[in-house]
Amino acid sequence: MLAVIKTGGKQYKVEEGDKIRIEKIDVEEGKGITFEEVLFLGDEKKVSVGSPFIDGKTVEAKVLAQGRHKKVWGMKHKAKKRYKLKFGHRQSFTEVEITKVG
């Protein structure tokens, strides 16, 4: 069974057993979480598309880890003003494993 869920302003295509990294959610490691914003749910025989969400359908997951991505470097520069600024950013994430779809 395939599902498309929305969390953290992004959409993710998931199946049972998938491990994905989503935007940080304040849940302890080892705890369960339920995604109620399911946009699409289906398999080869039956398909359900929400407008925008499917009522009564959820996707359950287990939190595996909390972490941060690798550092991404950025640069600001203004021509002819002797202004340069280098900065870095590390985005926080939550790694989850999908346990139940539908």
Backbone bond lengths (Angstrom), bond angles and torsions (degrees), N, CA, C in turn:
res aa  C-N    CA-C-N  psi(-1)  N-CA   C-N-CA  omega(-1)  CA-C   N-CA-C  phi
1 M - - - 1.439 - - 1.524 107.93 -
2 L 1.295 115.89 133.18 1.451 123.62 -177.75 1.523 108.96 -109.34
3 A 1.318 117.18 142.17 1.459 121.19 178.49 1.525 109.36 -141.00
4 V 1.319 115.29 152.22 1.462 122.09 171.82 1.517 106.13 -118.36
5 I 1.349 115.93 120.47 1.463 121.01 -179.33 1.514 109.96 -114.72
6 K 1.328 115.48 159.15 1.459 121.25 177.69 1.518 108.06 -119.49
7 T 1.327 116.26 127.00 1.454 122.08 175.21 1.525 108.97 -154.90
8 G 1.303 116.06 139.36 1.458 120.62 178.61 1.516 113.44 65.05
9 G 1.340 117.68 25.63 1.455 121.33 179.31 1.516 114.00 79.10
10 K 1.331 116.99 7.67 1.462 121.32 179.61 1.525 109.52 -125.93
11 Q 1.323 115.89 162.42 1.454 121.40 178.35 1.523 108.95 -114.20
12 Y 1.346 115.80 140.14 1.451 121.61 -178.01 1.526 110.01 -129.83
13 K 1.326 116.63 135.15 1.461 122.43 174.51 1.525 107.00 -91.04
14 V 1.350 117.22 121.60 1.462 120.66 -174.12 1.525 111.47 -132.70
15 E 1.328 114.88 155.80 1.457 124.41 171.49 1.523 106.97 -135.76
16 E 1.326 117.19 167.00 1.462 120.47 177.40 1.521 109.92 -61.81
17 G 1.331 115.58 134.93 1.461 120.73 179.49 1.516 114.41 92.41
18 D 1.339 118.69 -10.95 1.466 121.30 179.47 1.526 110.59 -69.97
19 K 1.334 115.56 145.07 1.455 122.36 172.91 1.520 106.69 -114.15
20 I 1.340 117.08 120.03 1.459 120.98 -177.95 1.523 109.75 -129.02
21 R 1.314 115.08 156.56 1.465 122.06 175.24 1.516 107.74 -107.13
22 I 1.321 116.14 120.25 1.462 121.75 -178.62 1.520 109.08 -116.29
23 E 1.318 116.17 173.59 1.461 120.38 176.08 1.525 108.97 -59.83
24 K 1.320 117.43 150.44 1.454 122.81 -173.25 1.526 112.11 -57.95
25 I 1.342 114.78 132.05 1.454 123.44 174.35 1.523 106.68 -124.40
26 D 1.326 117.89 135.55 1.459 121.32 -178.19 1.524 111.21 -80.11
27 V 1.330 116.04 79.79 1.461 123.87 176.54 1.524 107.19 -135.96
28 E 1.318 116.61 138.68 1.463 120.31 -178.84 1.525 111.18 -69.08
29 E 1.330 115.55 154.02 1.463 121.08 178.10 1.526 109.50 -64.45
30 G 1.324 116.31 138.54 1.448 121.83 179.82 1.521 114.20 92.23
31 K 1.323 117.38 -14.30 1.469 121.20 -179.96 1.526 109.80 -84.32
32 G 1.328 115.69 163.28 1.456 121.51 178.17 1.516 111.71 -96.28
33 I 1.315 116.02 158.24 1.461 122.28 178.69 1.521 107.72 -143.05
34 T 1.323 116.26 147.71 1.461 121.84 -179.86 1.521 109.22 -119.52
35 F 1.323 116.33 127.87 1.461 122.21 175.35 1.526 107.74 -98.50
36 E 1.321 116.76 117.59 1.461 121.23 -177.59 1.522 112.65 -98.17
37 E 1.315 117.75 -13.41 1.466 121.56 179.62 1.525 109.05 -89.66
38 V 1.332 116.30 80.14 1.459 123.28 -179.66 1.524 107.92 -99.32
39 L 1.332 116.78 119.10 1.462 121.93 -177.01 1.526 112.64 -90.66
40 F 1.330 116.77 -31.74 1.467 122.09 -175.11 1.516 108.19 -147.01
41 L 1.316 116.05 140.87 1.448 121.49 178.34 1.516 107.99 -147.23
42 G 1.317 117.45 126.40 1.452 117.52 -179.19 1.506 113.89 -179.47
43 D 1.331 113.94 170.52 1.451 122.46 173.24 1.521 107.20 -140.62
44 E 1.332 117.27 -158.61 1.459 120.17 -175.65 1.525 113.17 -69.98
45 K 1.333 118.29 -21.12 1.458 121.48 -175.98 1.518 114.39 -102.86
46 K 1.337 117.28 -39.01 1.463 120.79 -174.34 1.529 110.13 -132.06
47 V 1.331 115.57 137.86 1.463 121.48 -178.76 1.522 108.91 -130.01
48 S 1.345 116.09 135.78 1.462 121.93 174.37 1.518 108.13 -125.14
49 V 1.329 115.96 127.53 1.460 121.89 178.40 1.518 107.63 -120.05
50 G 1.323 117.15 128.12 1.458 121.48 -178.69 1.507 111.96 -87.48
51 S 1.341 113.43 164.45 1.463 118.32 176.42 1.530 109.14 -137.79
52 P 1.292 122.25 80.68 1.452 127.45 -0.76 1.532 113.39 -87.49
53 F 1.351 118.78 -23.20 1.460 120.39 -176.88 1.526 110.65 -118.86
54 I 1.331 115.92 158.66 1.462 122.00 177.22 1.528 107.71 -90.27
55 D 1.332 117.26 123.18 1.462 121.73 -178.94 1.525 111.01 -71.49
56 G 1.341 116.12 135.56 1.459 121.28 174.22 1.515 115.89 80.28
57 K 1.307 119.66 -1.99 1.464 122.45 179.65 1.527 109.24 -106.35
58 T 1.332 115.33 138.46 1.460 120.51 -179.63 1.521 109.96 -137.08
59 V 1.319 115.02 164.01 1.461 122.82 173.65 1.523 106.43 -124.72
60 E 1.333 116.28 126.08 1.457 120.84 -178.97 1.525 109.96 -103.64
61 A 1.335 115.15 145.03 1.465 120.96 -178.03 1.517 109.82 -144.45
62 K 1.326 114.93 163.24 1.460 122.35 176.77 1.518 108.37 -118.90
63 V 1.323 117.44 133.02 1.461 122.17 -179.11 1.524 108.89 -77.13
64 L 1.330 116.18 122.77 1.456 121.83 179.73 1.527 112.33 -94.33
65 A 1.334 116.89 -42.49 1.468 119.88 -175.07 1.523 111.17 -158.50
66 Q 1.313 114.63 155.52 1.463 123.12 170.05 1.521 105.60 -114.52
67 G 1.326 117.53 136.24 1.460 118.46 -178.11 1.510 112.19 -162.07
68 R 1.336 114.08 -168.68 1.462 121.09 178.87 1.516 108.70 -135.86
69 H 1.340 115.15 143.31 1.455 121.08 178.92 1.525 110.20 -72.12
70 K 1.330 116.29 173.88 1.460 121.08 175.13 1.519 110.05 -66.27
71 K 1.310 115.47 156.92 1.463 120.45 -177.83 1.520 110.99 -71.48
72 V 1.334 114.88 135.46 1.460 122.76 175.69 1.525 106.48 -110.72
73 W 1.321 116.06 129.01 1.461 120.22 -178.09 1.519 110.27 -95.80
74 G 1.337 115.82 142.95 1.453 122.08 176.84 1.512 109.81 -131.54
75 M 1.319 116.27 166.51 1.460 120.51 -175.80 1.518 109.31 -143.22
76 K 1.330 116.50 137.21 1.460 121.93 170.78 1.517 107.32 -115.47
77 H 1.326 116.19 141.77 1.451 120.17 -176.84 1.516 109.07 -151.80
78 K 1.337 116.16 136.37 1.461 120.99 173.78 1.517 107.85 -121.45
79 A 1.305 115.07 121.38 1.457 120.47 -175.32 1.528 111.14 -64.31
80 K 1.309 116.13 139.43 1.466 125.21 174.26 1.527 113.33 62.76
81 K 1.324 119.30 17.36 1.461 121.86 -179.46 1.529 112.64 -120.33
82 R 1.347 117.05 2.84 1.459 122.93 -178.36 1.538 111.33 56.54
83 Y 1.314 115.33 39.15 1.456 120.65 -179.84 1.520 109.48 -118.86
84 K 1.331 115.64 117.39 1.458 121.92 174.57 1.518 107.30 -138.81
85 L 1.338 115.74 138.47 1.448 120.31 178.90 1.521 108.74 -141.26
86 K 1.318 115.17 124.06 1.458 120.53 177.52 1.527 107.18 -108.28
87 F 1.323 116.37 133.23 1.456 119.98 -178.89 1.516 110.23 -139.44
88 G 1.307 115.92 159.52 1.457 122.27 178.82 1.516 110.18 -125.40
89 H 1.336 114.98 157.18 1.458 120.22 -179.58 1.525 109.34 -144.97
90 R 1.336 117.21 134.33 1.466 122.76 174.40 1.509 107.95 -122.01
91 Q 1.329 116.42 115.73 1.457 122.10 -178.25 1.528 110.09 -83.99
92 S 1.324 117.03 134.92 1.456 121.70 177.26 1.524 110.16 -79.80
93 F 1.339 116.73 148.71 1.456 120.13 178.96 1.522 109.84 -142.30
94 T 1.320 115.51 164.14 1.452 123.73 172.80 1.521 106.89 -123.50
95 E 1.322 117.39 125.25 1.461 120.87 177.91 1.516 108.34 -94.73
96 V 1.347 116.20 125.89 1.461 121.36 -178.38 1.524 110.33 -126.15
97 E 1.329 114.76 153.56 1.464 121.14 173.92 1.523 107.22 -115.10
98 I 1.320 116.93 127.12 1.457 122.42 -179.05 1.524 108.58 -75.13
99 T 1.341 116.68 123.74 1.456 121.02 -177.40 1.524 112.29 -104.88
100 K 1.334 117.91 -33.69 1.466 120.09 -176.80 1.525 109.55 -147.14
101 V 1.336 115.68 132.51 1.465 121.70 178.45 1.518 107.79 -116.36
102 G 1.341 116.70 129.37 1.459 119.73 174.82 1.455 114.99 98.95
